[in-house]
């Protein structure tokens, strides 16, 4: 957790360099925070609502980032933040495309074992309806480390 | 495959050195380019009819680059040679911003002796994309939302060695609306300008979430065959747009797909994929254009909307299970702590998930509690190990639809009058047209005009001038309780008075439920307000309440039948006496994807009486183009 906080702060500092340069640095696209389309601003807001400004800026998904390539270390957090709703559902069932993808961001090849674990530890990894994506990510990571099979096979933890 | 190889070989032509002395920077540089090189340069600059559609100043290195491709070429070469030059939003060296221009000019022999700059940010971006191929993603319309009836497209960059699609990056061109703009302002600015459109790069899962879940739209994914060189050129070009420019956004011809197809025209420069044939551009045209090139599309995949996923899940429930699902979600019945019916729990979860999106995250407190309980309870039961994808009807592919414009000829009788006429419709689809490739039983007609010749009167007149006729027959379901609606603005004929070739201006806005007893049938009942104005009316206008009922049947793939009845009461005057009714039956026969025959019969009552009527019969032949 501590490492993540430090990492986030470092990234925020880096991005704020660009954020400060509003005259020449950010340009058109980078001043527009939420990505919305003409037909559905309200639903876009709903989908993106899980992103706090801090997280979004840190991950280069909004604000003044030079580009939207997500850093490796932030991939899992970004995924958990963006897909919190669907992950909460698929994890309860222990299966699904988003759960499999979530497994892959931890480098877990055995998505069935991963699905089984997050289902069994559901209340631990998602302790409340308001659990954030970052919390979910960290909780799952901790549970992988506690799981003998996953700890030895998930390559990115 | 052979054709592809041929295309690859031909594509090398664009990099053949031009027949001029490299380094000689005169205005003749552009003039001396080979035609295929000129064409490529214009594509890189997004030229359309002598002007670039790119609107960001950073996109041009010459002050006149937007309208003068030769000057832009010269300025680009100059800037590439200047070691201190800067360009784009982040003030990189121009070589690091205009990557595809650089590669093109270098291979064309126009940058001999120019040292190449290191571009670490571009390299990081390109490496991060890790692209191996691309997929064109078509999104169906947003249910019951007319502003998205045309659909949407985006491009997914498939990562090398991937095990899933969700972590890929996606590119989309979207308008950036002001947050506080209301719907009518959206429409106005979309039509006449006012929004800026930007290339957006994001993870594909955000798009799946937005379209599949947030807006309940189907996604059809078309995997594209392309060479490594084509892919490279596409990514280079995406970067130069991404770093420099926006495009003024217009619904009609500078929309999400129009700009995207111009971007794809860079790597596919020898394919004619971005012919802008009309004054508007449809997302389905992009799919059609790529499908028409042999071998370009190698596979198709389908992602059903959240609504379709819910429907599939509910359809699998037994009657008792469905009743229980509805009991828990619609009444105050509490979910027992030891409840263990997996199908019902899955039903509750899917239903509340869909409701959450439909209500824009406005679940009641009770629903939120139930949702959490159902998730916790479900997690304590057996793992879902079914990895077999559900089967959905995928036959209604957007590329199969008829062309949007239509020209018709018709013969008509109006009581004792015989008429001949012709009609031109600018777009797009109506209730009696072939639904293949379109949303079934939908209508979005605009800019339609017709002329008639009345033989008895020996007069030519217009029959109707239609601005808009929109009917959204959204099916009313317990999990999606939305009304259908209709809106129409037209100048058309008056039949309820004894007045030959007389016209009025009419508008209506109706609302009501639609049910679909079978997928091939729709029944609708709507009511709302209308207004009519003409000098032929006693008071010059009518305004009141209208009702319309309709029944539509798709009998075979080639035949449609529709029954309509509309009753209008003029509430502005004596509404009990001031009314008229228009009942009709319509029959369509589709003799080919672009051809249709129609027989229509209607009876319009005289104003204030059901006893005297005007009978109208018509035979119509139309073709789409």
Interface residues (C-beta under 8 A of the other chain):
Chain A: X18 X24 X25 X26 X27 X28 X29 X30 X32 X35 X36 X37 X38 X39 X40 X41 X42 X43 X44 X46 X47 X48 X49 X61 X66 X67 X68 X69 X70 X75 X78 X79 X82 X83 X85 X86 X88 X89 X91 X92 X93 X94 X95 X96 X97 X98 X100 X101 X104 X105 X112 X115 X116 X119 X120 X122 X123 X126 X128 X129
Chain B: X56 X58 X88 X89 X90 X91 X121 X124 X125 X128 X129 X142 X145 X147 X148 X152 X163 X164 X166 X167 X169 X174 X175 X176 X177 X179 X186 X190 X195 X196 X198 X199 X200 X201 X202 X203 X205 X206 X209 X210 X213 X214 X215 X242 X244 X245 X246 X249 X251 X256 X346 X349 X350 X353 X356 X357 X360 X361 X368 X371 X372 X374 X375 X376 X378 X379 X380 X383 X384 X385 X386 X387
